[in-house]
Amino acid sequence: MKKNHLREIVGDKIRWQYFTGPLLILLFCMIFVPYCFFVFSFSTGEFNLSKWFSDLLVSIEVCLGFAIPFIILSLLNRRYFGKIICVINEYGIHYKNGMVKWEDITKIEYEIELPGGTVKKENLFCHAVIHTKKQKITLIHAPIFFISKVKKHKPSIDVGVSKNSKWIICFIIALLVIAVPIIPLFT
């Protein structure tokens, strides 16, 4: 196995998060399934608040039951295992190909990528893009909490989710909220 030089560097180690996907799917189901029950029962005129609330609690319990192992593994993954993407310390951000000093960074954007379509290999996964005075550095598989770790070390740097990623998330949410009430019209 290839030796990772990032293991020896002192600082906050940012690791590839393997369990974010299943947790997001379970969270989506926990919210989306009760919403669908609400819309479908309301559109058919059979809405019963106590039955819907009961279904909501069952959905939450089932999703949390499935999520507990992933939550535990995710917490362990964040601290103890997983490929180290970068290390953040008082000097800057150390990554696979070197180090970027805090004073060289102009901004950091987090890009959320969804599967599908034709994109470059480095844009296939969620990643962070570090904009420096001279170049852009892409940290593939950087987790979203990378943003909060950078803010903790250097609050003066402009850090956040990219505008494109915000639009994608808003579009998907709007599409789901609008599409579900339309479905009963076609049945």
Salt bridges, closest charged atoms under 4 A:
GLU8 OE2 - LYS3 NZ 3.88
ASP12 OD2 - LYS152 NZ 3.46
ASP12 OD2 - HIS153 NE2 2.83
ASP55 OD2 - LYS51 NZ 3.18
GLU109 OE2 - LYS107 NZ 3.61
GLU109 OE1 - HIS131 NE2 3.16
GLU122 OE2 - LYS120 NZ 3.64
